[in-house]
Amino acid sequence: MCDAQTRRILTFPAIRPCESVSPATLIYSLIALSDTISSYKSKPFYTNAENGKISLRLVGNLRIFLEEIRRDEPGMVLLLSELHFVFQKLCFLLEDCTRVDSRVWMLVKSEKVSDQFRSVFRSISVALDVLPLNSIDVCDELKELVGLVKNQAFDSKIVFRPEDKRILELLRSVLKQLELRIAPDPDNLKRVLDYLGVSSWNECNKEIKFLDSEIGSERSTAKKSDLDILSSLMGLMIYSRCTIFAAVDVEKIAVSGRGRGRSCDRSITSLNVDDFRCPISLEIMSDPVTLTTGHTYDRSSIERWFRSGNSTCPKTGEKVNSGNLVSNSCLRSVIKRHHLEKGISVAEYVGSNRNREIIDTTTAGSVAAEAAVRMAVDFLVDRLVFGTSEVKHKAAFEVRLLSKTSIFNRACLVEAGVVPSLLDLLCVRNPKIQENAIAALLDLSKYSKTKKVLVENGGLELILEVVQNGMKMEARQHAAGTLFYLASVDEYRDIIGKIPRSIPVLMDLVLEGTERGKKNALVAIFGLLMYPENHWKALAAGIVPLLVDLLRSSCQCEDLLIDSLAILAALAEKPDGTTAIMSCGALHVILDVVGSTTSRASREYCVALLLAMCTNGGADVVRVLVSNSALMGPLYSLLTEGGSRASKKASSLIKILHEFNEKNTSSGTRRPVHFQERFVDVW
């Protein structure tokens, strides 16, 4: 059967047994399926309860028959195969009816679900109709039981309970109110939630996560018939979570929505980001798809490949059908979780023309969803200003969750004036409130209009204060991440750089922080270096020795290695940066990294760094590189495997080394060569 974790709700990927399967195997498998179906007796049905009970009763009676028939009974394969197929479908259907995270969606789809039960009952009746009861060696009581099951399956009236219908109509009226931008009646909303058993904040949040995943799946398909209603339901549940449920156990909630165990998190952090790059564009894939050859590419890249007139797999050369692109949802999920766990490396953060926020959530998805989110946001802003400490805590947490979800949510929050209220909370002596406030500001700062509001309301000094003296390390790392996004604006790079403590406090976080804290501080520093005046300020603060120590650390994670090399490469582009790097004895450390790293990104930054040092450091640097025979292998590897820019840099560095060798071989002596003038045109 299909893995429940990969199957979309209300899809039934049952598989018919092969024709050569033996009756005994089919019977054993049917009994196992019957036991699985019977296990749903102990689970609550939130809708279609009567139909579920009928199906359980029918299968329970058939199981008695399956236990008694001979394992080599002739003429039974066709019947058993059909029952096996129907039982698989019923397993999926019962699983969906008892899910604890999709109750509101199953209510909306309750009529379709009733039709599915009708189809199952009819299929059971048809299968039993061809059963040669007279020739089967079982007692008369069992034959009568099978006949009874056949008749019950044929005659069973599909029950669409009046209670289900009444609550469904009430739900539709609530959504209609939202479409008219009228706040739903709280009593009606609670009646719907109570009927579905959604009685806590956590249960409501599970519904939101499910609806969000369905919306994502719906967007990736050509047919988007359910997208409007899914969006409306999600907006309604967000409104309910914010306004109906006053208490939330924030300690047990994974803010990112991952809900995974620690061992799973460790497996994600150990992955190499290079494994997520498209073989065509060499960019990290946002929508990976797999061809029939088994190779995976980013959808936009492979579609562009096909539009160019190619009809083969780029890797294997095998002819493929351009219409057979299968979404690799598993890999997409891993990439998303990897980004959430570790953040994007400097290579992906800076200098990319692609918008890496949330590309498909700039609208709410429906009129009702837009109204619901705006009402929820207005409610939260009011609570942030006028609520008690506990109320502000909950409101800040809700804002944090909303700001992570979509660009539309961020726009609503900023337009409603949430930023000044969050900045005020940074000064509250409550570590949880401070953490939620700065985490919300971090996500809001990814929205372009937030940055100006933050700066104009005195946010820079407040955020720097959290970086330096935040009550929790998580708050400090969120604050550093916020500075990175602010530093994406050239004007603000200048303003931040002029605050004397900005670079030193980020360096302190690199020394003292967690892995995520170090990373956020490094990318913030990298962003500041894109403004030329901050170059000498970073050198004066002693950034180079700190980065070289990071490179020397044998237990350092790959992302921190990449980010450190990226900053050093940026510093080395100027002569004073190269001088500072040379004075720390970093050249041999960099060469060790080139020879030992398995990351292509690390090698690319190493080559960029070495090329800049050759340009600015002259023959003293080149002489050391020429004497390192292990360097040429990685350089030639980048010529063929690296991106176009990395290949050019590797080619330029190889050219410098070869010319140095030729010059010294022909002259028979070694004399200084100033490459900064001779190789200025290699770019």
C-alpha positions in Angstrom: 0.0 0.0 0.0 1.0 3.6 -0.5 2.9 5.4 2.3 0.4 7.5 4.2 3.0 10.2 4.6 3.2 10.7 0.8 -0.5 10.2 -0.2 -2.7 13.2 -0.5 -6.0 13.1 1.4 -9.0 11.6 -0.5 -6.8 9.9 -3.0 -7.0 6.1 -3.1 -3.9 4.6 -4.9 -5.0 1.0 -4.5 -3.1 -1.6 -6.5 -4.7 -4.7 -8.0 -2.9 -8.0 -7.2 -1.1 -9.6 -10.1 -2.9 -12.4 -11.9 -0.4 -15.1 -10.8 -0.9 -14.5 -7.1 -2.1 -17.6 -5.2 -5.4 -17.8 -3.4 -3.7 -18.5 -0.1 -1.5 -15.4 -0.4 -4.6 -13.3 -1.2 -6.5 -14.7 1.7 -3.7 -14.0 4.2 -3.4 -10.4 2.8 -7.1 -9.9 3.0 -7.2 -11.0 6.6 -4.4 -8.5 7.4 -6.3 -5.7 5.6 -9.4 -6.7 7.5 -7.6 -6.3 10.8 -6.3 -2.9 9.8 -9.8 -1.8 8.9 -11.2 -3.2 12.2 -8.6 -1.1 14.1 -10.6 2.0 13.1 -13.4 0.9 15.5 -11.5 2.6 18.3 -11.0 5.9 16.5 -13.5 8.8 16.4 -15.2 9.7 13.1 -15.8 13.4 13.0 -18.0 13.2 9.9 -19.6 10.3 8.0 -19.7 8.3 11.2 -22.6 6.1 10.2 -21.1 5.2 6.9 -17.8 4.3 8.6 -19.7 2.0 11.0 -21.5 0.2 8.2 -18.2 -0.5 6.4 -16.6 -1.8 9.6 -19.5 -4.2 10.1 -19.4 -5.5 6.5 -15.7 -6.1 6.6 -15.9 -7.8 10.1 -18.5 -10.3 8.7 -16.4 -11.0 5.6 -13.3 -11.6 7.8 -15.2 -14.6 9.4 -15.8 -16.0 6.0 -12.1 -15.5 4.9 -10.9 -17.4 8.0 -13.0 -20.4 7.1 -12.5 -20.9 3.4 -9.8 -23.3 2.1 -6.6 -21.7 1.0 -6.6 -23.7 -2.3 -10.3 -23.1 -3.1 -10.6 -23.2 -6.9 -12.2 -20.3 -8.8 -11.7 -17.8 -6.1 -8.8 -15.6 -7.4 -11.1 -13.1 -9.3 -13.3 -12.5 -6.2 -10.4 -12.3 -3.8 -8.5 -9.9 -6.0 -11.5 -7.6 -6.3 -12.0 -7.7 -2.5 -8.3 -6.9 -2.0 -8.5 -3.9 -4.2 -11.7 -2.6 -2.5 -10.3 -3.2 1.0 -7.2 -1.1 0.1 -9.5 1.8 -0.9 -11.5 1.4 2.3 -8.3 1.6 4.4 -7.4 4.9 2.8 -11.0 6.2 3.2 -11.2 5.3 6.9 -7.8 6.7 7.5 -8.9 10.1 6.1 -12.2 10.0 8.0 -10.3 9.6 11.3 -7.4 12.0 10.8 -7.0 14.5 13.6 -5.6 17.4 11.4 -8.2 17.6 8.6 -11.5 17.6 10.3 -12.8 20.9 8.7 -11.7 19.8 5.2 -13.4 16.4 5.6 -16.6 18.2 6.7 -16.5 20.3 3.5 -15.9 17.1 1.5 -18.4 15.0 3.4 -20.7 14.6 0.4 -17.8 13.4 -1.7 -16.8 11.0 1.1 -20.3 9.6 1.2 -20.0 8.9 -2.5 -16.8 7.0 -1.9 -18.5 4.9 0.7 -21.3 4.2 -1.7 -18.7 3.1 -4.3 -17.0 0.7 -1.8 -20.3 -0.9 -0.8 -21.4 -1.4 -4.4 -18.0 -2.9 -5.2 -18.2 -5.4 -2.3 -21.7 -6.4 -3.5 -20.6 -6.9 -7.1 -17.6 -8.9 -6.0 -19.7 -11.2 -3.8 -22.3 -11.5 -6.6 -19.9 -13.6 -8.7 -18.9 -15.8 -5.7 -19.8 -19.5 -6.5 -21.3 -20.1 -3.1 -22.8 -23.5 -4.0 -19.4 -24.9 -4.9 -17.5 -23.6 -1.9 -16.7 -26.0 0.9 -18.1 -24.0 3.9 -21.0 -24.5 6.2 -24.5 -23.2 5.4 -24.3 -20.6 8.1 -21.3 -19.0 6.4 -23.0 -19.0 3.1 -26.0 -17.3 4.6 -23.6 -14.7 6.2 -22.0 -14.0 2.9 -25.4 -13.6 1.2 -26.4 -11.2 4.0 -23.3 -9.1 3.6 -23.9 -9.0 -0.2 -27.5 -7.8 0.3 -26.5 -5.3 3.0 -23.7 -3.9 0.8 -26.2 -3.5 -2.1 -29.1 -2.1 -0.1 -27.1 0.1 2.4 -28.3 3.6 2.2 -25.5 6.1 2.4 -26.2 8.3 5.4 -25.4 12.0 5.2 -26.3 12.7 8.8 -28.5 15.7 9.5 -26.0 16.8 12.1 -23.2 16.8 9.5 -25.4 18.7 7.0 -26.4 21.3 9.7 -22.8 22.0 10.7 -21.7 22.2 7.1 -24.4 24.8 6.3 -23.3 26.7 9.4 -19.7 26.6 8.2 -20.7 27.9 4.8 -22.6 30.8 6.4 -19.6 31.8 8.4 -17.4 31.8 5.2 -20.1 33.9 3.5 -19.9 36.4 6.3 -16.2 36.6 5.8 -16.7 37.2 2.1 -18.9 40.2 3.0 -16.1 41.3 5.4 -18.3 40.7 8.4 -16.7 39.3 11.5 -18.1 35.8 12.2 -20.4 35.3 15.1 -18.2 33.7 17.8 -21.0 31.4 19.0 -21.5 30.0 15.5 -17.8 29.6 15.0 -17.4 27.7 18.3 -20.4 25.4 17.4 -18.6 24.3 14.3 -15.3 23.8 16.1 -16.9 22.0 19.0 -18.8 19.6 16.6 -15.5 18.7 15.0 -13.7 18.3 18.3 -11.3 21.2 17.7 -11.2 22.3 21.3 -7.7 23.6 21.8 -5.1 25.9 20.2 -2.9 23.0 19.2 -5.8 21.2 17.5 -6.7 24.3 15.6 -3.0 24.8 14.6 -2.9 21.2 13.2 -5.9 22.1 11.0 -4.0 25.1 9.7 -0.8 23.1 8.9 -2.9 20.5 7.0 -4.7 23.2 5.0 -1.4 24.9 4.2 0.1 21.7 2.9 -3.0 21.0 0.8 -2.8 24.5 -0.7 0.9 23.9 -1.6 0.0 20.7 -3.3 -2.9 22.2 -5.1 -0.8 25.0 -6.4 1.7 22.5 -7.9 -1.0 20.8 -9.9 -2.7 22.0 -13.1 -6.2 21.6 -11.6 -6.8 24.2 -8.9 -10.6 23.7 -8.3 -10.2 23.4 -4.5 -7.7 26.3 -4.0 -10.3 28.9 -3.2 -12.1 26.9 -0.5 -8.9 25.7 1.0 -7.6 29.3 1.3 -10.9 30.4 2.8 -10.8 27.6 5.4 -7.2 28.3 6.3 -8.1 32.0 6.8 -11.0 31.0 9.0 -8.9 28.7 11.1 -6.2 31.3 11.5 -8.8 33.8 12.7 -10.1 31.1 15.1 -6.7 30.3 16.5 -6.0 34.0 17.2 -9.4 34.9 18.6 -11.1 31.9 20.0 -8.3 30.1 21.9 -6.8 32.2 24.6 -4.1 29.8 25.8 -1.3 28.1 23.9 1.5 26.0 25.3 4.3 27.7 23.4 7.0 25.5 24.9 5.7 22.5 23.0 5.0 24.1 19.7 7.6 24.0 16.9 7.4 27.5 15.5 8.7 26.5 12.2 5.9 23.9 11.9 8.3 21.0 11.5 7.2 19.0 14.5 10.2 16.6 14.0 12.3 14.8 16.5 15.9 15.7 17.3 17.3 12.7 15.4 15.6 13.9 12.3 16.9 17.4 12.8 20.4 16.1 13.0 20.0 14.2 9.8 18.9 17.4 8.1 21.8 19.4 9.4 24.3 16.8 8.1 23.2 17.2 4.5 25.3 18.9 2.0 23.7 21.9 0.3 25.3 21.0 -3.0 23.1 18.0 -3.2 20.1 20.4 -3.7 21.6 22.1 -6.8 20.0 21.7 -10.2 22.5 20.0 -12.6 21.6 22.6 -15.3 21.4 25.9 -13.5 23.6 24.9 -10.5 21.1 26.9 -8.3 19.4 25.3 -5.3 16.2 23.8 -6.6 12.9 25.4 -5.6 10.6 23.0 -7.5 12.5 19.7 -8.1 11.1 17.3 -10.7 12.3 13.9 -11.7 12.5 12.5 -15.3 11.9 8.8 -16.2 15.7 8.4 -16.2 15.7 8.9 -12.4 17.6 12.2 -12.5 16.2 15.4 -10.8 16.2 19.0 -12.1 14.6 22.3 -11.2 11.3 22.5 -13.1 12.1 25.9 -14.7 15.6 24.7 -15.9 14.4 21.4 -17.4 11.4 23.1 -19.1 13.7 25.7 -20.6 16.0 22.8 -21.8 13.0 21.2 -23.5 11.8 24.5 -25.0 15.2 24.9 -26.6 14.5 21.9 -28.7 16.2 19.2 -26.6 14.3 15.9 -26.0 16.9 14.0 -23.9 17.9 13.8 -20.3 20.8 16.3 -19.9 22.8 13.8 -17.8 22.2 10.5 -19.5 21.4 11.6 -23.1 18.5 9.2 -23.0 15.4 10.3 -24.9 12.5 11.3 -22.6 9.0 12.6 -22.8 9.0 16.2 -21.8 5.5 15.8 -20.4 6.5 13.2 -17.9 7.8 15.6 -15.2 7.1 14.1 -11.7 7.2 16.5 -8.8 9.8 15.3 -6.3 7.8 16.4 -3.2 10.1 14.4 -0.9 13.2 16.3 -2.0 11.3 19.6 -2.0 10.3 19.0 1.6 13.9 18.1 2.6 15.2 21.3 0.9 12.6 23.4 2.7 13.4 21.8 6.1 17.1 22.2 5.4 16.6 25.9 4.8 14.5 26.2 8.0 17.1 24.3 10.1 20.3 25.9 8.8 19.3 29.0 6.8 20.7 29.7 3.3 24.4 30.1 3.0 26.0 33.4 1.9 26.2 32.1 -1.7 22.4 31.9 -1.8 21.6 34.9 0.4 23.6 37.5 -1.4 24.0 38.4 -5.0 21.1 36.3 -6.2 18.5 37.8 -8.5 15.9 35.3 -7.5 13.4 36.2 -4.9 13.9 33.5 -2.2 11.1 34.7 0.1 7.8 33.0 -0.5 7.1 33.2 -4.2 3.5 32.1 -4.4 1.8 33.6 -1.4 1.5 37.3 -2.3 -2.3 37.1 -2.0 -4.5 35.4 0.5 -6.0 33.0 -2.1 -9.7 34.1 -1.6 -11.8 37.0 -0.5 -12.8 35.2 2.6 -9.2 34.4 3.5 -8.1 38.0 3.0 -10.9 39.2 5.3 -10.1 36.6 8.0 -6.4 37.3 8.1 -6.9 41.1 8.2 -9.4 40.7 11.1 -7.0 38.4 12.9 -4.2 40.9 12.4 -6.3 43.8 13.8 -7.2 41.7 16.8 -3.5 40.9 17.5 -2.3 44.5 17.1 -4.9 45.6 19.6 -3.7 42.9 22.1 -0.1 43.9 21.6 -0.9 47.5 22.6 -3.6 47.1 25.3 -3.2 43.5 26.6 -1.8 42.2 29.8 1.7 40.7 29.8 0.3 37.2 29.2 -2.0 38.5 26.4 0.9 40.3 24.8 3.0 37.1 25.0 0.3 35.1 23.1 -0.2 37.9 20.6 3.5 38.2 19.9 3.7 34.4 19.3 0.7 34.6 16.9 2.4 37.4 15.0 5.5 35.3 14.8 3.6 32.4 13.3 1.8 34.6 10.8 4.9 36.4 9.7 6.5 33.1 8.8 3.6 31.9 6.5 3.3 34.3 3.6 4.2 37.6 2.1 0.5 38.6 2.2 0.5 38.1 6.0 3.6 40.2 6.4 2.0 43.0 4.3 -1.1 42.9 6.5 0.9 43.0 9.7 3.1 45.9 8.6 0.1 47.9 7.2 -1.7 47.4 10.5 1.2 49.0 12.4 2.6 45.9 14.2 6.2 46.9 13.9 6.3 49.7 16.5 4.5 47.5 19.0 7.0 44.7 18.4 9.9 47.1 18.9 8.4 48.2 22.2 8.3 44.5 23.3 12.1 44.2 22.7 12.6 46.2 25.9 10.2 44.1 28.0 12.1 42.1 30.6 10.5 38.8 29.6 12.7 36.4 27.7 9.8 34.7 25.9 8.1 37.9 24.8 11.4 39.3 23.6 12.3 36.2 21.6 8.9 36.1 19.9 9.0 39.8 19.1 12.4 39.7 17.5 11.6 36.5 15.7 8.5 38.1 14.2 10.6 41.2 13.2 13.1 38.9 11.5 10.5 37.4 9.3 8.8 40.7 8.7 12.1 42.2 7.7 12.1 40.0 4.6 9.2 42.1 3.3 10.6 45.2 1.6 8.3 47.8 3.2 9.2 46.6 6.7 12.8 47.8 6.6 11.9 51.5 6.3 9.4 51.3 9.1 12.0 49.5 11.3 14.7 52.2 10.8 12.3 55.1 11.1 11.0 53.9 14.4 14.5 53.6 16.0 14.7 49.9 15.4 18.5 49.6 14.6 19.7 50.5 18.1 17.0 48.3 19.7 18.0 45.3 17.5 21.7 45.8 18.1 20.9 45.8 21.9 19.2 42.4 21.5 22.2 41.1 19.5 24.5 42.1 22.3 22.4 41.5 25.4 19.4 39.5 24.4 17.9 37.5 27.3 18.0 34.2 25.3 20.6 33.1 22.7 17.7 32.5 20.3 16.7 36.2 20.6 20.3 37.2 19.8 20.5 35.1 16.7 17.1 36.3 15.4 18.3 39.9 15.9 21.5 39.2 13.9 19.3 37.7 11.1 17.2 40.8 11.1 20.3 43.0 10.7 21.2 40.9 7.7 17.9 41.7 5.9 18.2 45.3 6.8 21.8 45.3 5.4 20.3 44.2 2.0 19.5 48.0 1.5 22.6 50.0 0.6 21.4 53.0 2.6 21.0 51.0 5.7 24.4 49.3 5.3 25.9 52.7 5.7 23.7 53.6 8.7 24.4 50.3 10.5 28.1 50.6 9.8 28.2 54.1 11.3 27.0 52.7 14.6 30.3 52.0 16.4 29.3 48.7 18.1 27.5 47.1 15.1 30.4 44.9 13.8 31.9 44.2 17.2 28.6 42.9 18.6 28.2 40.6 15.6 31.7 39.3 16.1 30.9 38.6 19.7 28.0 36.5 18.6 30.3 34.6 16.2 32.4 33.8 19.2 29.6 33.0 21.7 26.6 31.9 19.7 25.1 28.6 18.7 25.7 27.3 15.2 22.7 29.2 13.9 23.7 32.3 15.8 27.2 32.2 14.4 25.8 31.8 10.9 23.3 34.7 11.2 26.1 37.0 12.5 28.4 36.0 9.7 25.8 36.7 6.9 25.0 40.0 8.6 28.7 41.0 8.5 28.9 39.9 4.9 25.9 42.1 4.0 27.5 45.1 5.7 30.7 44.5 3.7 28.8 45.2 0.5 29.0 48.9 1.5 32.7 49.9 0.8 33.1 52.1 3.9 32.4 49.1 6.1 35.4 47.3 4.8 38.1 49.0 6.9 35.7 49.0 9.9 35.6 45.3 9.8 39.4 45.0 9.5 39.8 47.4 12.4 37.5 45.4 14.6 39.7 42.3 14.1 37.4 40.3 11.9 40.2 38.5 10.0 41.8 36.6 13.0 38.3 35.6 14.1 37.5 34.1 10.6 40.9 32.4 10.4 40.3 30.7 13.7 36.9 29.5 12.4 38.7 27.9 9.4 41.2 26.2 11.7 38.4 24.6 13.7 38.3 21.0 12.6 34.8 20.5 14.0 33.3 23.5 12.2 30.1 22.9 10.2 30.3 23.3 6.4 28.0 26.3 6.3 30.1 28.3 8.7 33.2 27.3 6.7 31.5 28.6 3.5 30.4 31.9 5.1 33.8 32.5 6.6 35.5 32.0 3.3 33.0 34.3 1.6 33.8 37.1 4.0 37.5 36.6 3.6 37.1 36.6 -0.2 35.3 39.9 0.0 37.9 41.4 2.2 40.8 40.1 0.0 39.5 42.1 -2.9 41.3 45.1 -1.5 45.0 45.3 -0.7 44.6 46.0 3.0 42.3 43.0 3.3 44.9 40.8 1.6 47.6 42.2 3.9 45.5 41.4 7.0 44.8 37.9 5.8 48.5 37.3 5.1 49.6 38.7 8.4 47.5 36.0 10.2 49.2 33.2 8.4 46.0 32.3 6.7 47.3 31.2 3.3 48.3 27.7 4.4 45.0 27.4 6.3 43.1 28.2 3.1 45.1 25.7 1.1 44.3 23.1 3.6 40.6 23.8 3.2 40.9 23.6 -0.6 42.5 20.1 -0.3 40.1 18.8 2.3 36.7 20.2 1.7 34.1 18.2 -0.2 31.8 21.2 -0.8 31.9 22.8 -4.2 30.8 26.1 -2.7 33.8 26.1 -0.3 36.2 25.4 -3.1 34.7 28.2 -5.2 35.2 30.7 -2.4 38.7 29.4 -1.8 39.6 30.0 -5.4 38.0 33.5 -5.4 40.0 34.3 -2.2 43.3 32.9 -3.6 42.8 34.8 -6.9 42.2 38.1 -5.0 45.3 37.4 -2.9 47.4 36.8 -5.9 46.1 40.0 -7.5 46.8 42.1 -4.4 49.7 40.1 -2.8 51.9 39.5 -5.8 54.6 37.0 -6.2 54.9 36.2 -2.5 51.4 34.6 -2.7 51.9 33.0 -6.1 55.2 31.4 -5.0 53.4 29.6 -2.1 50.6 28.4 -4.4 53.0 27.1 -7.1 54.8 25.1 -4.4 51.5 23.4 -3.4 51.1 20.5 -5.9 47.7 19.5 -4.4 46.1 22.7 -5.5 45.9 22.0 -9.2 43.4 19.1 -8.8 40.6 21.2 -7.2 41.3 24.0 -9.7 40.9 21.7 -12.7 37.8 20.1 -11.1 36.2 23.6 -10.8 36.8 24.2 -14.5 34.4 21.4 -15.4 32.1 21.1 -12.4 31.8 24.7 -11.1 29.5 27.5 -12.2 30.5 29.8 -15.0 31.9 32.4 -12.6 33.8 29.8 -10.6 35.2 28.3 -13.8 36.5 31.7 -14.9 38.2 32.3 -11.6 39.8 28.9 -11.6 41.0 29.5 -15.2 42.5 32.8 -14.2 44.3 31.4 -11.2 45.7 28.5 -13.3 46.9 31.0 -15.8 48.7 33.0 -13.1 50.4 29.9 -11.8 51.5 28.7 -15.2 52.9 32.1 -16.3 54.8 32.3 -13.0 56.3 28.9 -13.6 57.2 29.8 -17.2 58.7 33.1 -16.3 60.9 31.6 -13.6 61.9 28.6 -15.7 63.0 30.8 -18.7 64.8 33.3 -16.5 66.4 30.8 -14.2 65.7 33.0 -11.3 62.9 34.0 -9.0 62.0 37.7 -9.0 58.9 39.6 -7.7 56.0 39.8 -10.2 53.2 42.2 -9.5 50.1 40.5 -10.8 47.6 43.2 -9.8 48.4 45.1 -13.0 48.9 42.3 -15.3 45.8 40.3 -14.5 43.3 43.0 -14.0 41.5 42.0 -17.2 41.0 38.3 -16.4 37.4 38.9 -15.0 
